[in-house]
């Protein structure tokens, strides 16, 4: 508000947007009697009140006044001082009511304003890391383009290498702490006075925006980042090194999304070719564009195959319990597994279409198998973290299932813990919606992310999956961790599926820990639709063949073996 008597009628209209009090014309006659004189924030520092952010908004500070004091927030008290002229000759009941409403409304208005500022801070910051987040990144980049300052900068998408090893050796708590320490060091690199800043995207992924001339300095910095850790009472130093996809902002750029898309392409190239630092070029764009077109064409032409890997229950005797549907891409005489195309699919956004392609084909097959009189087990489909940017994802999944009239309890949706921990609030809503509709929800790669206990508490799921390579059965500590994890999950009502067992000893040890469901080459490998139908018809397993029929083979050799067995050509 400007100095002197404010336009209270306009102020009333502003207040009406935030509070229930409705002011009418009868109050506007008193506008000459009130004005905001001062807004003062006071913070307690070392036990003493220190005034901060004092704004004088009126000239008539010396007149009589009253004050509205707001509650504490982060040890800060906000006081608003109003000056007034006395109503002649004295307050009427109406005037006193006006003063009361005015006091309350202004207090509410400022409280809402402060809450809005706090929300803005939370919206733009990763509180856990003490860094800016993706929301800030995109807003800031677009603002730089609007102001015409962006062309001075370059943007680097940074990923810490070998975090999984640190996680495996020391656990998620130590790995999480190490990533935070890395983030703190990266956050110290930008020169804020020059407009540089760093962002935590989630997990072990970061972005930094720097003046282009400082890129060599940035490379040297992230090539070797030491962090000090404590494990079992011992202190040690761990050296992080990174890979990065880098884009220098050009005059042809218009939006932050364009820049980040190029960073993603450069990073994908660095990962695929094992090069630590890759700068975006048109040649990279052309290669990625061609690959993306090939992938998109294969999807549109329904070239993808669906393989099924059984989940085995051994509570009594080994028997088929469920299965996981897996996408396979036939290309140049070879069947490519997801590991060979998932990065391209994710970066290009095609992965979400592939997920729904798999879901739709699974629903079609289930309906067809039921018409053939087969007894069906639940089949799960993996869904990428990309889906959590779609608020209607649960509704879209249910729509596909209902389109084919499939029972909801025959479909499972798998969410991977490391992919989703950064969007847990949305994941929680999606998991509850699907579970309430009867869809089986699975938390995959359980205990490999940084929010395991929170996920167990908040998610509504039927299954959790634990990798056998996550724990060494011969390791006493590993055995204790395994036992506690499985017991905790079982106590909370989850069924535990153990993936990747390689021996009968591992199976026996995990059974003693309370796990009776297994998904592994040791029991059965992923198989094409025709072979899976045979498994549905013969769901029991022969103990004598377990561990011998499931020797890991490549996708191409597996296809050849299956085709030869059936008298078909590849």
C-alpha positions as CSV (number, residue, x, y, z in Angstrom):
1,X,0.0,0.0,0.0
2,X,1.2,3.5,-0.6
3,X,1.9,6.1,2.0
4,X,-1.0,8.0,3.4
5,X,-4.6,6.8,3.6
6,X,-5.1,3.6,1.5
7,X,-8.1,2.8,-0.7
8,X,-9.7,0.4,1.8
9,X,-12.5,-0.5,-0.6
10,X,-10.0,-2.0,-3.0
11,X,-8.2,-3.6,-0.1
12,X,-11.5,-5.2,1.0
13,X,-11.9,-6.7,-2.4
14,X,-8.4,-8.2,-2.1
15,X,-9.2,-9.6,1.3
16,X,-12.4,-11.2,0.0
17,X,-10.3,-13.5,-2.2
18,X,-8.7,-15.0,0.8
19,X,-11.2,-14.9,3.7
20,X,-14.9,-15.5,4.2
21,X,-15.6,-11.9,5.4
22,X,-17.6,-9.9,2.9
23,X,-17.3,-6.2,3.0
24,X,-20.0,-4.0,1.5
25,X,-20.3,-0.3,0.7
26,X,-21.3,0.8,4.2
27,X,-17.7,0.1,5.3
28,X,-16.1,2.1,2.6
29,X,-17.3,5.4,4.2
30,X,-14.7,4.8,6.9
31,X,-11.8,4.6,4.5
32,X,-10.4,7.9,5.6
33,X,-9.9,6.7,9.1
34,X,-7.5,3.8,8.7
35,X,-4.1,3.2,7.1
36,X,-1.3,0.6,7.4
37,X,1.6,2.4,9.0
38,X,4.2,-0.3,9.4
39,X,4.9,-4.0,8.8
40,X,7.6,-5.5,10.9
41,X,9.1,-9.0,11.1
42,X,10.9,-9.8,14.4
43,X,13.1,-12.8,14.8
44,X,14.5,-14.2,18.1
45,X,18.3,-14.5,17.7
46,X,20.4,-15.6,20.7
47,X,17.4,-15.0,22.9
48,X,17.0,-11.4,21.8
49,X,14.3,-10.0,19.5
50,X,15.8,-8.5,16.3
51,X,13.7,-6.5,13.9
52,X,13.9,-7.5,10.3
53,X,12.1,-6.3,7.1
54,X,10.6,-3.2,8.6
55,X,8.4,-1.4,6.0
56,X,6.9,2.0,6.7
57,X,3.9,2.4,4.6
58,X,2.2,5.6,5.9
59,X,3.4,9.1,6.9
60,X,1.1,9.5,9.9
61,X,3.1,7.2,12.2
62,X,2.6,9.5,15.1
63,X,-1.1,9.2,15.3
64,X,-3.0,6.7,17.5
65,X,-2.6,3.1,16.3
66,X,-3.5,-0.5,17.0
67,X,-1.5,-3.6,16.0
68,X,-2.3,-7.0,14.6
69,X,0.3,-9.7,15.6
70,X,0.5,-12.9,13.7
71,X,1.7,-16.3,15.0
72,X,5.3,-17.5,14.9
73,X,6.6,-19.1,11.8
74,X,10.3,-20.2,11.8
75,X,10.8,-18.1,14.9
76,X,9.6,-15.0,13.1
77,X,6.7,-12.8,14.4
78,X,5.0,-10.4,12.0
79,X,3.4,-7.3,13.4
80,X,1.2,-5.0,11.4
81,X,0.6,-1.5,12.8
82,X,-2.5,0.4,11.7
83,X,-3.0,4.1,12.4
84,X,-6.4,5.7,12.6
85,X,-8.3,8.9,13.2
86,X,-11.1,8.7,15.8
87,X,-14.6,8.4,14.4
88,X,-16.4,11.6,15.4
89,X,-17.7,12.0,18.1
90,X,-17.2,8.3,19.3
91,X,-17.4,4.7,18.0
92,X,-20.9,3.4,17.2
93,X,-21.7,-0.3,17.5
94,X,-21.4,-0.5,13.7
95,X,-18.0,1.2,13.7
96,X,-16.7,-1.1,16.4
97,X,-17.9,-4.1,14.4
98,X,-16.1,-2.7,11.4
99,X,-12.9,-2.3,13.3
100,X,-13.1,-5.9,14.6
101,X,-13.8,-7.3,11.1
102,X,-11.0,-5.2,9.7
103,X,-8.5,-6.4,12.3
104,X,-9.4,-10.1,11.8
105,X,-9.5,-9.9,8.0
106,X,-6.1,-8.2,7.7
107,X,-4.6,-10.8,10.1
108,X,-6.1,-13.6,7.9
109,X,-4.9,-12.0,4.7
110,X,-1.3,-11.7,5.9
111,X,-1.4,-15.2,7.3
112,X,-2.5,-16.5,3.9
113,X,0.2,-14.5,2.2
114,X,2.8,-15.9,4.5
115,X,1.5,-19.5,3.9
116,X,1.6,-18.8,0.1
117,X,5.3,-17.7,0.4
118,X,6.1,-20.9,2.4
119,X,4.3,-23.0,-0.2
120,X,6.3,-21.3,-2.9
121,X,9.5,-22.1,-1.1
122,X,8.5,-25.8,-0.7
123,X,7.4,-25.9,-4.4
124,X,10.8,-24.8,-5.5
125,X,13.2,-26.5,-3.1
126,X,14.2,-30.0,-2.2
127,X,14.1,-29.6,1.6
128,X,15.9,-32.8,2.4
129,X,18.9,-31.8,0.2
130,X,18.8,-28.1,0.8
131,X,18.8,-27.5,-2.9
132,X,16.5,-26.2,-5.7
133,X,14.3,-28.8,-7.4
134,X,13.0,-29.4,-10.9
135,X,10.1,-26.9,-10.5
136,X,12.7,-24.1,-9.9
137,X,14.9,-25.3,-12.7
138,X,12.1,-25.1,-15.4
139,X,10.8,-21.8,-14.0
140,X,14.2,-20.3,-13.9
141,X,15.2,-21.4,-17.3
142,X,12.1,-20.0,-18.9
143,X,12.6,-16.7,-17.0
144,X,16.2,-16.6,-18.4
145,X,14.8,-17.0,-21.9
146,X,12.2,-14.2,-21.3
147,X,14.9,-11.8,-20.0
148,X,17.3,-12.7,-22.9
149,X,20.1,-13.8,-20.6
150,X,20.0,-17.6,-21.2
151,X,22.6,-17.6,-24.0
152,X,25.4,-16.9,-21.6
153,X,24.9,-20.3,-19.9
154,X,25.3,-24.0,-20.3
155,X,23.3,-26.8,-18.6
156,X,24.7,-30.1,-17.4
157,X,22.6,-33.1,-16.4
158,X,24.8,-35.0,-13.9
159,X,24.5,-38.5,-12.7
160,X,26.7,-40.1,-10.0
161,X,28.3,-43.3,-11.1
162,X,28.3,-46.6,-9.2
163,X,25.8,-45.5,-6.5
164,X,24.3,-49.0,-6.5
165,X,27.6,-50.5,-5.4
166,X,27.8,-48.1,-2.4
167,X,24.2,-49.0,-1.7
168,X,24.9,-52.8,-1.9
169,X,28.0,-52.6,0.3
170,X,26.9,-50.2,3.0
171,X,23.1,-50.0,2.8
172,X,20.6,-47.3,1.7
173,X,21.2,-45.0,4.7
174,X,24.9,-44.6,4.0
175,X,24.3,-44.3,0.3
176,X,21.6,-41.7,0.8
177,X,23.9,-39.7,3.2
178,X,26.7,-39.9,0.6
179,X,24.4,-38.5,-2.1
180,X,23.4,-35.6,0.1
181,X,27.0,-34.8,0.8
182,X,27.7,-34.8,-2.9
183,X,24.7,-32.5,-3.4
184,X,26.0,-30.1,-0.8
185,X,29.4,-30.0,-2.5
186,X,27.8,-29.5,-6.0
187,X,25.6,-26.8,-4.5
188,X,28.7,-24.9,-3.5
189,X,30.0,-24.7,-7.0
190,X,27.6,-22.2,-8.7
191,X,28.4,-18.5,-8.4
192,X,24.9,-17.1,-7.5
193,X,26.0,-13.5,-8.3
194,X,26.6,-14.6,-11.9
195,X,23.2,-16.3,-12.0
196,X,24.5,-19.9,-11.7
197,X,22.6,-22.5,-9.7
198,X,22.4,-26.2,-9.0
199,X,19.3,-28.5,-8.8
200,X,18.6,-31.9,-7.3
201,X,16.3,-33.8,-9.7
202,X,15.9,-36.9,-7.4
203,X,18.0,-39.9,-6.4
204,X,21.5,-39.5,-7.8
205,X,20.6,-37.1,-10.6
206,X,21.4,-33.4,-10.6
207,X,21.5,-30.4,-12.9
208,X,23.8,-27.4,-12.8
209,X,23.5,-24.2,-14.8
210,X,26.8,-22.3,-15.2
211,X,28.4,-19.6,-17.3
212,X,29.7,-21.4,-20.4
213,X,33.3,-20.4,-19.9
214,X,33.3,-22.3,-16.6
215,X,32.5,-25.7,-18.1
216,X,36.1,-27.0,-18.0
217,X,36.2,-26.0,-14.3
218,X,32.9,-27.9,-13.8
219,X,34.3,-31.0,-15.5
220,X,37.3,-31.0,-13.2
221,X,35.0,-30.6,-10.2
222,X,32.6,-33.5,-10.9
223,X,35.3,-35.8,-12.1
224,X,36.3,-36.5,-8.6
225,X,34.2,-35.5,-5.6
226,X,35.3,-36.8,-2.2
227,X,32.8,-37.3,0.6
228,X,33.5,-38.4,4.2
229,X,31.4,-41.2,5.6
230,X,31.1,-43.2,8.8
231,X,30.2,-46.9,8.8
232,X,30.3,-49.1,11.8
233,X,32.1,-46.4,13.8
234,X,34.9,-46.1,11.2
235,X,35.4,-43.0,9.1
236,X,36.4,-43.3,5.5
237,X,36.5,-41.2,2.3
238,X,34.6,-42.2,-0.8
239,X,35.4,-40.6,-4.1
240,X,32.4,-40.0,-6.4
241,X,32.8,-39.6,-10.1
242,X,30.1,-38.6,-12.6
243,X,28.9,-38.7,-16.1
244,X,27.1,-35.7,-17.6
245,X,25.2,-34.7,-20.7
246,X,25.9,-31.0,-21.4
247,X,24.1,-28.5,-23.6
248,X,25.4,-25.0,-24.4
249,X,22.3,-22.7,-24.7
250,X,22.1,-21.2,-28.2
251,X,20.0,-18.5,-29.8
252,X,17.8,-21.1,-31.4
253,X,16.6,-22.3,-28.0
254,X,13.3,-20.9,-26.8
255,X,12.2,-23.0,-23.7
256,X,13.7,-24.9,-20.8
257,X,12.2,-28.2,-22.0
258,X,14.2,-27.9,-25.3
259,X,17.4,-27.5,-23.4
260,X,16.8,-30.3,-21.0
261,X,15.8,-32.6,-23.9
262,X,19.2,-32.1,-25.5
263,X,20.9,-32.7,-22.1
264,X,19.0,-36.0,-21.9
265,X,20.1,-37.0,-25.3
266,X,23.7,-36.2,-24.6
267,X,23.5,-38.1,-21.3
268,X,22.0,-41.2,-23.0
269,X,24.8,-41.1,-25.5
270,X,27.4,-40.9,-22.7
271,X,25.9,-43.8,-20.9
272,X,25.6,-46.0,-24.0
273,X,29.1,-45.3,-25.1
274,X,30.7,-45.2,-21.6
275,X,31.9,-41.6,-22.0
276,X,31.9,-39.5,-18.9
277,X,31.2,-36.1,-20.5
278,X,29.2,-35.6,-23.7
279,X,28.3,-32.3,-25.3
280,X,25.1,-32.3,-27.3
281,X,25.6,-32.1,-31.1
282,X,23.3,-32.4,-34.1
283,X,25.0,-35.7,-34.9
284,X,23.8,-37.1,-31.5
285,X,20.3,-35.7,-32.2
286,X,20.2,-37.4,-35.6
287,X,21.3,-40.7,-34.2
288,X,18.8,-40.5,-31.3
289,X,16.1,-39.3,-33.7
290,X,16.7,-42.3,-36.0
291,X,16.7,-44.7,-33.1
292,X,13.5,-43.2,-31.6
293,X,11.8,-43.4,-35.0
294,X,12.8,-47.0,-35.3
295,X,11.5,-47.7,-31.8
296,X,8.2,-45.8,-32.4
297,X,7.6,-47.6,-35.7
298,X,8.1,-51.0,-34.1
299,X,5.6,-50.1,-31.4
300,X,3.0,-48.7,-33.9
301,X,3.4,-51.8,-36.1
302,X,2.9,-54.1,-33.0
303,X,6.3,-55.6,-33.4
304,X,6.9,-55.9,-29.7
305,X,6.5,-59.4,-28.1
306,X,5.2,-60.2,-24.6
307,X,7.2,-62.7,-22.6
308,X,6.1,-64.1,-19.2
309,X,8.4,-64.9,-16.3
310,X,6.6,-67.2,-13.7
311,X,6.5,-66.5,-10.0
312,X,6.7,-69.8,-8.1
313,X,5.1,-70.6,-4.8
314,X,6.9,-73.3,-2.7
315,X,4.8,-73.3,0.4
316,X,3.8,-76.9,-0.2
317,X,5.2,-78.0,-3.5
318,X,6.5,-75.7,-6.3
319,X,3.6,-74.4,-8.3
320,X,2.9,-71.5,-10.6
321,X,1.6,-68.6,-8.5
322,X,1.7,-65.5,-10.9
323,X,3.8,-64.1,-13.7
324,X,5.4,-60.9,-14.8
325,X,4.9,-59.6,-18.4
326,X,8.0,-58.4,-20.1
327,X,8.4,-56.5,-23.4
328,X,10.8,-57.9,-26.0
329,X,11.8,-56.1,-29.3
330,X,12.7,-58.3,-32.3
331,X,15.3,-56.4,-34.3
332,X,17.8,-57.6,-36.9
333,X,17.4,-61.2,-36.1
334,X,17.8,-60.7,-32.4
335,X,15.3,-60.4,-29.6
336,X,16.3,-57.3,-27.5
337,X,15.6,-57.2,-23.8
338,X,14.4,-54.0,-22.1
339,X,17.9,-53.3,-20.8
340,X,18.9,-52.7,-24.4
341,X,16.3,-50.2,-25.3
342,X,14.8,-48.9,-22.0
343,X,17.1,-45.8,-21.8
344,X,16.0,-44.6,-25.2
345,X,12.4,-45.4,-24.5
346,X,12.5,-43.5,-21.2
347,X,14.3,-40.4,-22.5
348,X,12.0,-40.2,-25.5
349,X,8.8,-40.8,-23.4
350,X,7.9,-43.8,-25.5
351,X,8.2,-46.0,-22.4
352,X,4.8,-45.0,-21.2
353,X,3.3,-46.2,-24.5
354,X,5.2,-49.4,-24.2
355,X,3.8,-50.0,-20.7
356,X,0.2,-49.6,-21.9
357,X,1.0,-51.7,-25.0
358,X,2.0,-54.5,-22.6
359,X,-1.0,-54.0,-20.4
360,X,-3.4,-54.1,-23.3
361,X,-1.9,-57.2,-24.8
362,X,-1.9,-59.0,-21.4
363,X,-5.6,-58.2,-21.0
364,X,-6.3,-59.5,-24.5
365,X,-4.4,-62.7,-23.8
366,X,-6.1,-63.3,-20.5
367,X,-9.5,-62.9,-22.1
368,X,-8.5,-65.3,-24.8
369,X,-7.1,-67.9,-22.4
370,X,-10.2,-67.8,-20.3
371,X,-12.3,-68.5,-23.4
372,X,-10.1,-71.5,-23.9
373,X,-10.9,-72.7,-20.4
374,X,-7.5,-72.1,-18.9
375,X,-7.0,-71.4,-15.2
376,X,-5.3,-68.0,-15.1
377,X,-2.9,-66.7,-12.6
378,X,-2.4,-62.9,-11.9
379,X,0.0,-61.2,-14.3
380,X,1.8,-58.0,-13.5
381,X,3.1,-55.2,-15.7
382,X,5.9,-52.8,-14.9
383,X,5.1,-49.1,-15.0
384,X,7.7,-46.5,-15.4
385,X,8.1,-43.4,-13.1
386,X,7.2,-41.3,-16.1
387,X,3.6,-42.2,-15.5
388,X,3.4,-40.2,-12.3
389,X,3.4,-37.0,-14.2
390,X,-0.1,-38.1,-15.4
391,X,-2.7,-37.4,-12.7
392,X,-5.2,-39.8,-14.2
393,X,-2.8,-42.8,-14.5
394,X,-4.8,-45.1,-12.2
395,X,-8.0,-44.3,-14.0
396,X,-6.3,-44.9,-17.4
397,X,-5.1,-48.3,-16.2
398,X,-8.5,-49.4,-14.9
399,X,-10.1,-48.2,-18.2
400,X,-7.9,-50.6,-20.2
401,X,-8.6,-53.5,-17.9
402,X,-12.4,-52.9,-18.0
403,X,-12.3,-52.5,-21.8
404,X,-11.5,-56.2,-22.0
405,X,-13.7,-57.2,-19.1
406,X,-10.8,-58.7,-17.2
407,X,-11.1,-59.3,-13.4
408,X,-9.1,-56.7,-11.6
409,X,-7.5,-59.3,-9.4
410,X,-5.8,-60.9,-12.4
411,X,-3.8,-57.8,-13.2
412,X,-0.9,-56.5,-11.2
413,X,1.0,-53.2,-11.6
414,X,4.6,-53.1,-10.5
415,X,6.3,-49.9,-9.3
416,X,10.1,-49.8,-8.8
417,X,11.1,-48.2,-5.5
418,X,14.2,-46.2,-6.9
419,X,12.1,-44.8,-9.7
420,X,9.2,-43.5,-7.5
421,X,10.6,-42.4,-4.2
422,X,10.8,-38.8,-5.4
423,X,7.1,-38.7,-6.2
424,X,5.8,-40.7,-3.3
425,X,2.7,-38.6,-2.6
426,X,1.4,-39.3,-6.1
427,X,2.5,-42.9,-5.9
428,X,0.6,-43.3,-2.6
429,X,-2.6,-42.0,-4.2
430,X,-2.2,-44.2,-7.3
431,X,-1.5,-47.4,-5.2
432,X,-4.5,-46.8,-3.0
433,X,-6.8,-46.2,-6.0
434,X,-5.7,-49.3,-7.8
435,X,-5.8,-51.5,-4.6
436,X,-9.3,-50.3,-3.7
437,X,-10.3,-51.4,-7.3
438,X,-8.9,-54.9,-6.7
439,X,-5.7,-54.5,-8.8
440,X,-2.6,-56.1,-7.3
441,X,0.1,-53.6,-6.6
442,X,3.7,-54.7,-6.3
443,X,6.7,-52.6,-5.0
444,X,9.7,-53.8,-7.1
445,X,13.3,-53.5,-6.1
446,X,12.3,-53.2,-2.5
447,X,15.0,-51.9,-0.1
448,X,17.2,-50.5,-2.9
449,X,15.8,-47.0,-2.7
450,X,16.1,-44.4,0.1
451,X,12.6,-44.5,1.5
452,X,11.9,-48.1,2.2
453,X,10.1,-47.8,5.6
454,X,8.1,-44.8,4.4
455,X,6.9,-46.7,1.4
456,X,5.9,-49.7,3.5
457,X,3.9,-47.5,5.7
458,X,2.2,-45.3,3.1
459,X,1.7,-47.5,0.1
460,X,-1.3,-49.8,-0.4
461,X,0.2,-52.8,-2.1
462,X,-0.1,-56.6,-2.2
463,X,3.5,-57.6,-2.9
464,X,7.1,-56.5,-2.4
465,X,10.0,-57.8,-4.4
466,X,13.5,-58.3,-2.9
467,X,16.6,-59.2,-5.0
468,X,18.6,-62.2,-3.7
469,X,21.8,-60.4,-4.8
470,X,20.9,-57.7,-2.3
471,X,21.7,-60.0,0.5
472,X,24.4,-62.7,0.9
473,X,22.9,-65.7,2.7
474,X,26.4,-66.6,4.1
475,X,26.8,-63.1,5.6
476,X,25.5,-63.0,9.2
477,X,24.5,-59.3,8.9
478,X,22.8,-59.9,5.5
479,X,20.8,-62.8,7.0
480,X,19.6,-60.6,9.8
481,X,18.7,-57.8,7.4
482,X,16.9,-60.2,5.1
483,X,15.0,-61.8,8.0
484,X,13.9,-58.4,9.4
485,X,12.9,-57.0,6.0
486,X,10.8,-60.1,5.2
487,X,9.2,-60.3,8.7
488,X,8.4,-56.6,8.6
489,X,6.8,-56.8,5.2
490,X,4.8,-60.0,6.2
491,X,3.7,-58.3,9.4
492,X,2.3,-55.4,7.5
493,X,0.4,-57.7,5.2
494,X,2.6,-57.8,2.1
495,X,3.6,-61.0,0.3
496,X,7.3,-61.1,-0.4
497,X,8.7,-62.3,-3.8
498,X,12.4,-63.0,-3.9
499,X,14.1,-62.5,-7.3
500,X,17.4,-63.8,-8.6
501,X,18.1,-66.9,-6.4
502,X,20.8,-69.1,-7.9
503,X,20.9,-72.1,-5.7
504,X,18.8,-74.4,-3.5
505,X,20.7,-73.1,-0.5
506,X,19.6,-69.6,-1.2
507,X,16.0,-70.8,-1.5
508,X,16.2,-72.8,1.8
509,X,17.7,-69.8,3.6
510,X,15.1,-67.4,2.3
511,X,12.3,-69.8,3.2
512,X,13.6,-69.9,6.7
513,X,13.4,-66.1,6.7
514,X,9.7,-66.4,5.7
515,X,9.7,-66.0,1.9
516,X,7.8,-68.6,-0.1
517,X,7.5,-66.9,-3.5
518,X,10.3,-66.8,-6.0
519,X,10.9,-65.4,-9.5
520,X,14.2,-66.6,-10.9
521,X,15.9,-68.4,-13.7
522,X,16.6,-71.1,-11.1
523,X,12.9,-72.0,-11.3
524,X,11.8,-70.8,-14.8
525,X,13.0,-68.3,-17.4
526,X,10.9,-65.7,-19.3
527,X,9.0,-67.5,-22.0
528,X,6.9,-66.6,-25.0
529,X,3.1,-66.7,-25.0
530,X,2.9,-70.3,-26.4
531,X,5.3,-71.7,-23.8
532,X,3.5,-69.8,-21.1
533,X,0.2,-71.3,-22.1
534,X,1.8,-74.7,-21.6
535,X,2.9,-73.6,-18.1
536,X,-0.7,-72.6,-17.3
537,X,-1.9,-76.0,-18.4
538,X,0.8,-77.6,-16.2
539,X,1.3,-75.3,-13.2
540,X,3.1,-77.8,-11.0
541,X,6.9,-78.1,-11.0
542,X,9.0,-81.3,-10.7
543,X,11.6,-80.9,-7.9
544,X,14.1,-83.0,-10.0
545,X,14.1,-80.5,-12.9
546,X,14.4,-77.3,-10.8
547,X,17.7,-75.7,-11.2
548,X,18.5,-77.6,-14.4
549,X,15.8,-76.4,-16.8
550,X,16.4,-72.8,-16.2
551,X,20.0,-72.2,-17.2
552,X,20.3,-68.5,-18.2
553,X,20.5,-68.0,-21.9
554,X,20.4,-65.0,-24.2
555,X,17.1,-63.8,-25.6
556,X,18.2,-64.8,-29.2
557,X,19.3,-68.3,-28.2
558,X,16.2,-68.8,-26.1
559,X,14.1,-68.0,-29.1
560,X,16.1,-70.5,-31.2
561,X,15.7,-73.2,-28.6
562,X,11.9,-72.7,-28.4
563,X,11.4,-72.5,-32.1
564,X,13.5,-75.7,-32.7
565,X,11.6,-77.6,-30.0
566,X,8.3,-76.7,-31.8
567,X,9.6,-77.5,-35.2
568,X,9.5,-73.9,-36.3
569,X,12.1,-71.7,-38.0
570,X,13.4,-68.6,-36.3
